[in-house]
């Protein structure tokens, strides 16, 4: 009976610990108590409950060592000043300063400077709209304890799926690839990467999300730190003040035009929740509202699946963190627009970009399976609709038929006419093949991925010395099926 009262357990060293985590929602009414040596302080985070029986809180512990156990039934929350620390700060003339004073004498701090015009600091030029964040050396490590929480904590809130061991042979290579990444130099480059042609990735495909999932699935603290730096980079460097969207990848951090089809918020939102860092959560909220205010603009052959599906996927993700009527309405509009593009004869969702020269429709299976269907699945979890669910089921069935063919590689795109498929392109060691599998149910994944030619074609991807390693790793590591 007493064991059932445990709300949270983790390992700690001598240093203070501060992180965000889901706990039983009963904590809000019953309070929390530290049953091991040390001092506890906690507060609810301003986030939507991730499940009916869970809520997000910030945990602050000092003076603990070894296994820390927190039980239901104790004292209530302390927002600013409590038994473990006192929080303070000031915002003046574009500088936001925050401080955490722990009862053991430790002081953590962060200073964020907002630039309203181009300013040179330390030999680097920060342009108008950027932030420069500085913090005490140990502040970044306070949330490291969250990485060692049981995997079920992250399964319960949907960050990771249940692990059936399906893709375990692939994860060691992905971990190696993540450690092979080389961040761009300087304060402005920290947390971001470059790919072929000297292009700054601007964390395309949500590098922060991929690194975070790898970190939590593998218990890798250094990858959590990489994910955290990527999230802060997005908040400080890449957001356009005019649109609220991130700048797209280009030859500089803020050169290419922002567009909703190249905007990702899941990584920064999860890092904000786990790090209990409200500036990151505020940035995620801003991106969500910017996406909601930026409907797809392409017409004819310029109508792209990614401009509908990526925004829908990100908006639905944000709705897992917040009750937001504006975002919900925009997500509903996008889902309806995608639903109208379903072609029952071709068993897919058609977009203008697929109406290419040549016979039939060019089905980009990696986009349908990796973005379009997952976005609709996320929408259906929030707003079930029988007709849309039927269309999604048919599209998945069509994908499984193509993927299940017993030939080498995996099909990333093909042409289709009613009743026939031709000009199929099958690829090996291609990150698109990982996205292709994202929408598939576990039973189909188990049937397909365990085939020797499929595992062979996925293994060793991405290449550790590839010029596009950051982008390819992000495409793969974000996929939930990789952690099944």
GIJOBEL-V696704 format. One line per field, one symbol per residue. phi: phi as a letter, one per 40 degrees, with the letter a starting at -180 (. if undefined). burial: I if it has 9 or more other C-alpha atoms within 8 Angstrom, else O. Layout:
# GIJOBEL-V696704
phi = ???
burial = ???
This chain:
# GIJOBEL-V696704
phi = .ccccccaaacbccccbaabacbdccdcccgbbccbdhbbbaacccbcdcacbbacbcbbbbgcagcbbbbcgacccbcbbaccabbaiabafgbbbbbbbcccgcbbaabbbcbcadacbggbbccdgcbbbbacdcdccccdcccccddcdcccbgcbccccgdbdcccccccccccccbcccgcccdgbabbdggcccfgdggdcccccccdccbgbccccccccccccccccbbcccccgcccccacacbccccaccbbbbccccccccccfbcdccccccccdcccccbcdbcbfcccbdccbcddcccccccccbacaccccccccccccccdcccbcccgaccbdccccdhcgbcccccccccbccdccccccccbcacccccccccccdcccccccccbcgbccaababdgabafcbbbbfbdccccdcccccdccdccccccdccdccccgbcccbccbdcccccdcccccccbc
burial = OOOOIIIOIIIIOOIIIIIIIIIIIIIOOIIIIIOIIIIIIIIIIOOIIIOOOIIIIIIIIIIIIOIIIIIIIIOIIIOOOIOIIIIOOOOOOOIIIIIIIIIOOOOIIIIIIIIOOIIOOOOIOIIIIIIIIOIIOOIIOIIIIIIIIOIOIIIOIOOIIOOOOIIIOIIOIIIIIIOOIOIIOOOIIIIIIIIOOOIIIIIIIIIIIIIIIIIIIOIIIOIIIIIIIIIIIIIIIIIIOOOIIIIIIIIIIIIIOIIIIIIIIIIIIIIIIIIIIOOIIOIIIIIIIIIIOOOOOOOOIOIIIIIIIIIIIIIIIIIIIOOOOOIIOIIIOIIOIIIOIIIOOIIIIOIIIIIOOOOOIIIIIIIIIIIIIIIIIIIIOOOOOOOOIOIIOIIIOIIIOOIOOOOIIIIIIIIIIOOOIOOIOIIIIIIIIIIIIIIIOOOIIIOIIIOOIIIOIIIOIIOIOOOIIIIIIIIIIIIIIIII
